[in-house]
Amino acid sequence: MGDVSPQGFEALRLSIWGAYRLFGARASYLVCLNSMPIERARARTGPLPPGVQWQDVTNAMPEHIRRHFDAGMAEGVAWKLAPLRCFPDRHELSLDNDAILWSAPPALTAWLEDTTARSCLVAEDVRACFGRFAEVCGDGPRNMGIRGLPPHFDLGKALEDTLLGDGAPLSSELDEQGWQLAALQTSGKVHVVSVDDVTICSPFWPHRDSLGRCGAHFVGLNSRQLPWSYDGRPASEMTRENWERLKPAIYAHLDIAPWQEVAA
């Protein structure tokens, strides 16, 4: 994550506590940060479980991956691939900072128990948005806000093996998402966390304005100002209202107290 809205940092804190609730001291935890000082991000996030590490990944995208993006993407969007992996010898679960779990979705448990060497995990979405990789990915809507990779899975090679033959650079977040999904789907079995278990959450249809059985992914929450309005109201204002309405239930699920961010 980067220099996001105050609500995005609150979501990060809850996302980390949610993961800790699921895995406790059995797991290692790393926050990948770009474009801002780590100490400032720590101060904005607040108290965290023991052992959480932070890493500046601003320049962590491998050159052999960076070269496939156009200038705009490589400079500021394709952060899910920087770095490609943090714990290559383990089951590695990557969560967007605004994806919060308070219990284990069945697909997550199935992925962890799957003995298939190339079994991966992604989330269901409400619509299929895969950019230039739409034909490869198929019609099933998927979201990379939750991504699980098995031990020793070479994501870089899987991505290279899935490149389209036209050689054109990737130029959007949809291209990035489609590229990742295509790489996972062509490598082996993919477990899918359903939107009933983890909602794609916002006040705007076809997103859901409610929590799932196991969690929620609050799309749009990181933005300080979304560049559009809905029914005459700023979309950012409505997104924050949805967050404020639902977050008391999240704190209750996690059994932690709210924390007031210190002044930046």
C-alpha positions in Angstrom: 0.0 0.0 0.0 1.0 3.6 -0.3 0.0 7.1 1.0 -3.8 6.4 1.1 -6.7 8.0 2.9 -7.1 7.8 6.8 -9.8 5.2 6.3 -7.3 3.1 4.2 -4.9 3.1 7.1 -7.6 2.1 9.6 -8.6 -0.7 7.2 -4.9 -1.8 7.1 -4.9 -2.0 10.9 -8.0 -4.1 10.9 -6.8 -6.3 8.0 -3.6 -7.1 10.0 -5.5 -7.9 13.2 -7.9 -10.0 11.2 -5.1 -12.1 9.7 -3.5 -12.4 13.2 -6.9 -13.6 14.5 -6.8 -16.4 11.9 -3.2 -17.5 12.1 -1.7 -16.1 15.3 2.0 -16.6 15.9 2.1 -19.5 13.4 2.5 -17.1 10.5 4.9 -14.3 9.6 3.4 -10.9 8.7 4.8 -8.2 6.3 3.4 -4.9 5.2 4.6 -3.9 1.8 4.8 -0.1 1.6 5.5 2.2 -1.3 5.9 6.0 -1.8 6.0 7.1 1.8 8.3 6.6 4.9 7.7 3.5 6.9 7.7 5.3 10.3 5.0 7.7 9.1 2.9 4.8 7.9 3.4 2.9 11.2 2.2 6.0 13.1 -0.9 6.3 10.9 -1.7 2.6 11.3 -1.6 2.4 15.1 -1.1 -0.6 17.4 -0.5 -3.9 15.7 0.0 -7.5 16.8 3.6 -8.6 17.8 6.0 -9.4 15.0 4.6 -7.4 12.1 7.4 -6.3 9.8 7.4 -3.5 7.2 9.3 -3.3 3.9 9.7 -0.4 1.5 8.9 -2.0 -1.9 9.0 1.3 -4.0 11.7 -0.2 -6.2 11.0 -3.9 -5.7 9.4 -4.8 -9.0 11.8 -7.0 -11.0 13.0 -5.5 -14.2 11.9 -8.5 -16.3 8.3 -7.8 -15.1 8.5 -4.0 -15.2 9.4 -4.0 -18.9 6.0 -5.4 -19.8 4.1 -2.4 -18.5 3.9 1.0 -20.1 5.5 4.0 -18.4 2.4 5.0 -16.4 1.7 1.5 -15.0 5.4 0.8 -14.1 5.6 4.1 -12.2 2.6 3.9 -10.1 0.0 1.1 -10.4 1.3 -2.4 -10.6 2.2 -2.7 -6.9 0.8 -6.2 -6.4 3.9 -7.4 -8.3 6.4 -5.5 -6.2 7.8 -7.8 -5.0 6.6 -10.9 -6.7 6.8 -13.0 -3.5 7.8 -12.3 0.1 7.8 -15.8 1.5 8.6 -18.1 -1.4 9.1 -21.3 0.7 5.7 -21.0 2.4 2.0 -20.7 1.6 1.8 -17.0 1.0 -1.5 -15.1 1.5 -1.5 -11.5 0.1 -4.3 -9.2 1.1 -5.1 -5.7 -0.1 -5.0 -3.4 2.9 -8.7 -2.8 2.5 -9.5 -6.6 2.5 -10.4 -7.6 6.1 -11.0 -11.2 7.3 -12.4 -12.2 10.7 -12.9 -15.9 10.0 -11.4 -18.3 7.5 -13.4 -18.6 4.3 -13.9 -22.3 3.3 -11.8 -21.7 0.1 -8.9 -20.4 2.2 -8.9 -23.5 4.3 -9.2 -25.8 1.3 -6.3 -24.0 -0.3 -4.1 -24.4 2.8 -5.0 -28.1 3.0 -4.6 -28.8 -0.8 -1.5 -31.0 -1.4 -1.5 -30.0 -5.1 1.9 -28.3 -5.7 0.5 -25.5 -7.9 -2.8 -24.8 -6.1 -3.6 -21.1 -5.8 -6.3 -18.9 -4.2 -8.1 -15.8 -5.5 -11.3 -14.0 -4.6 -14.6 -13.8 -6.5 -15.7 -10.5 -7.9 -19.0 -9.0 -9.0 -18.0 -8.6 -12.6 -15.2 -9.9 -14.8 -12.6 -7.2 -15.5 -9.4 -8.6 -17.0 -8.4 -6.1 -19.7 -6.4 -7.5 -22.5 -6.5 -11.0 -20.9 -10.3 -11.3 -21.0 -10.3 -14.2 -23.5 -7.7 -16.1 -21.5 -9.3 -15.6 -18.1 -12.9 -16.5 -19.1 -16.2 -15.2 -17.7 -15.9 -16.0 -14.0 -15.4 -12.7 -12.2 -12.3 -12.7 -10.0 -10.4 -10.2 -7.9 -6.7 -10.2 -6.8 -7.3 -8.4 -3.6 -6.9 -11.9 -2.0 -4.2 -14.0 -3.6 -2.7 -17.2 -2.3 0.4 -18.9 -3.7 1.8 -22.3 -2.7 5.3 -22.9 -1.5 8.0 -22.7 -4.2 5.6 -21.4 -6.9 7.5 -19.3 -9.4 5.1 -16.4 -10.1 7.6 -14.6 -12.3 7.9 -17.6 -14.7 4.1 -18.2 -14.6 3.6 -14.5 -15.7 6.2 -14.7 -18.4 4.6 -17.9 -19.7 1.2 -16.3 -19.9 2.1 -13.2 -21.9 0.1 -12.5 -25.0 1.9 -12.8 -28.3 1.4 -9.2 -29.6 4.1 -7.8 -27.3 2.1 -4.7 -26.5 2.7 -3.2 -23.1 0.2 -3.6 -20.3 -1.5 -0.3 -19.6 -4.2 -0.6 -16.9 -5.0 -2.2 -13.6 -7.4 -4.5 -15.5 -4.5 -5.7 -17.6 -2.5 -6.4 -14.4 -5.3 -8.3 -12.8 -6.0 -10.3 -15.9 -2.3 -11.1 -16.3 -2.1 -12.4 -12.7 -5.2 -14.5 -13.0 -4.2 -16.0 -16.3 -0.9 -17.0 -14.9 -2.5 -18.7 -11.9 -5.3 -20.4 -13.9 -2.9 -21.9 -16.5 -0.6 -23.1 -13.7 -3.0 -25.3 -11.8 -6.1 -25.4 -9.6 -7.5 -22.1 -8.3 -9.6 -22.0 -5.2 -12.1 -19.1 -5.1 -13.3 -17.2 -2.1 -16.9 -16.4 -2.7 -18.5 -13.0 -2.5 -20.9 -14.4 0.1 -17.9 -15.1 2.3 -16.0 -11.9 1.5 -18.1 -9.2 -0.1 -16.8 -6.7 -2.7 -18.1 -3.9 -0.5 -19.1 -0.4 -1.5 -22.4 1.5 -1.7 -22.5 1.3 -5.5 -24.1 -1.6 -7.4 -23.1 -4.3 -8.3 -20.9 -4.1 -5.2 -22.5 -5.1 -2.0 -23.1 -2.6 0.9 -22.9 -5.3 3.5 -20.3 -7.6 5.2 -19.7 -11.1 4.2 -19.8 -14.2 6.4 -16.0 -14.1 6.8 -14.9 -10.7 5.7 -15.2 -7.7 3.3 -13.1 -6.0 0.7 -13.8 -2.2 0.8 -13.0 -1.2 -2.7 -12.5 2.6 -3.2 -11.8 3.2 0.4 -8.1 4.1 -0.2 -8.8 7.0 -2.4 -9.0 10.5 -0.8 -11.1 11.7 -3.7 -12.9 9.4 -6.2 -13.2 11.3 -9.5 -17.0 10.9 -9.9 -20.3 11.5 -8.2 -23.5 9.4 -7.8 -26.9 11.0 -7.7 -25.3 14.4 -7.1 -23.1 13.3 -4.2 -19.3 12.8 -4.2 -18.6 9.1 -4.5 -15.8 9.4 -1.9 -18.2 10.8 0.7 -20.6 7.9 0.1 -17.8 5.3 0.3 -16.7 6.7 3.7 -20.2 6.7 5.0 -20.5 3.0 4.1 -17.3 2.3 5.9 -18.4 4.2 9.0 -21.7 2.4 9.1 -20.1 -1.1 8.9 -16.8 -0.8 10.8 -18.4 -1.1 14.3 -19.4 -4.7 13.4 -15.8 -5.3 12.2 -14.4 -4.2 15.5 -16.8 -6.5 17.2 -15.9 -9.4 15.0 -12.2 -8.8 15.8 -12.8 -8.0 19.4 -10.4 -5.0 19.4 -11.0 -1.4 20.4 -11.0 1.5 17.9 -7.9 3.7 17.8 -7.6 7.3 17.0 -4.9 8.1 14.4 -2.2 10.4 15.5 -1.8 13.7 13.6 0.4 13.2 10.5 
